[in-house]
Amino acid sequence: MSVFFEDFTIGETNVLGAYAFERDAIIAFARLYDPQPFHLDEDAAKATIYGGLVASGWHTASGFMRCFIDWLDRRRQESAARGEQLPPVGVAPGVNDLRWPAPVRPGDVVTYSTTVLSKRAIHRPGWGLVTRRNIGVNQDGVEVLDFTSMVMTGRRSL
């Protein structure tokens, strides 16, 4: 399967991969980017609405991005191995409706997936816009991340 705009099908869902959230990594991420007590300290976290240590939502979103890029790189490598032409790497002009419906706790493994919601030609020659719904689900089947994203995707020469 190639990675051009024309090859994406509305409704297509791909499992991107899984990301394990370990206690030390949760704390290290929080120290750098989201230093709130429920991300930093187990004892302090017990006194919050979460009742224990939880990962930053931004850490959860970063886990998605790691899995998405790894998945995209694998697809590109598979296409290249078959000798297929590769489109340029696109950019994401934005996300919408970012939600963290449930907390991610130490030891959770979140599996991320993406579903193509729509695609459309844009005024920029050589590019199309693919809109996706992206979710993360923990090992118990609980959704912990949900958002839509738009990604500019290279088109075949017309």
N, C-alpha and C positions, 0 to 999 in steps of 0.2 A: 504494500500500500504506500503510495506516494504521500507527500505532505503539502500538496498544492491546494489552494482554495477550492478548486473544482472537485476535489476528491472527498471533501467532508460532506456527510449526509445529515440532514436535520433528524434529530432523534438518536443519532449514534452516541453510544456511551462507551467510554474507555476507562478501565481501572488503571490509575497512574502508578500506584505503589503504596507502600505503608511506611510510616514513620513512628519510631518508638520514643516516647517521652519519659526520660529518666530524671529522677530527682535532681541530680547535680546539674544536668543540662538546663532544667527548668529554672533553677536558681541562677545559674550563670547568665542565661538569656535575660532574666529579669534585672540582674545587676546592671547590665549594659543598657537595656532598652525600656524597661517597664518596672521600675523599682517600687512596687506596691507591696505592702506586708503579706498579702495572701499569695504572692509569687516568690517571696524571699525567705520566709521564716515559718517553719511548721507550727511552732507554738503560737506565734502571732496570728497565723492563718486560722487556727482553731476558734478564735474569737470573732471571726468574720462570718458573713452569710454563707461562705463555702464550707466552713467547718474543717478545713484542712488545706494543705498546699495545693495550688492549681497552676497550670501553665498560663502564661499570658496569651490572650487571644492572638496577639501579633506573632507569638511563637508558633501557635497552631497554624496561622496563615503562612508563616515561613516554611513550615513542614510541607504544606501544599505546594509552594513554589519549588522547593527542592525536588519533590516527586514529579511535578509537571515538567520541569526542565529536563530531568533525567529521562522521562518518557519521550519527550520530544526529540532529545538527542538520540535515543535508541531508534526511533522511527526514521530519523534522518540517516543514521548509519546503515540501517537495513536497506533504505532506498539507494544509498550510495553504493553498497555492496552489490546491488543488482544492476549498477551502471546507470541508474535513473538520474535525470537532471534534478538538482535541488533548488527550491525557491530561496530567495533571500530570507533571512530571519526577520520576522515582523516585530512590531512593538505593540504594547497594550495601552490604548488610550484611556482606559479607566475600568473601574469596577463599580458595581451597584449592589445595594441591599446586603451589605456585609453583615452577617449575624454569627454569633457564637451561642447557639441555643442550649448548650450544656458545657460544663467545665471539663477540661482535660486534666487528669490527675497523674501523679508519678506512676509509672508502670503501664499506662495506657498505650495501646498501639492503634494509631489512626490510619485507616485506609482511605485514600482519596480517589475520587472519580470525577470525570467531566462529561457533560452531555451537550451536544450541539443543539442550541435552541433555534438559531437562525443564522443566515448568511446573506450578505448583500454586496453588490458592487458598490464601490465608492468612487469619488471623482479623481482620486490619485491613481494615475495610470499604473497598471501592473499589480494592483493590490485589491483585495476584498476584505470585508470585515466579518469575522465569525464571532457570534455571541454564544457563550456557554454558561451553563449552570454547573457550578463546582461545589462538591460536598465532601465532607470528611466524616467518617463514621468510626466510632471506637470498636473495640473487640466485643462489646456487648450489643452492637447494633444501634447504639445511640448516636444520633447526629450531633456533631460538635462544631461544625463549620458549614456555612452555606453562603454563597455569593454568586453573582453573575459577573462575567468579565467579557470584554471585547478584545479581540486580538486581530491586528492587521496581518493578513496572510497573503503570501505571494501567489499571483495567478500565472498560469501558463501564458506564453506569448499569444496574443490574439491575432 
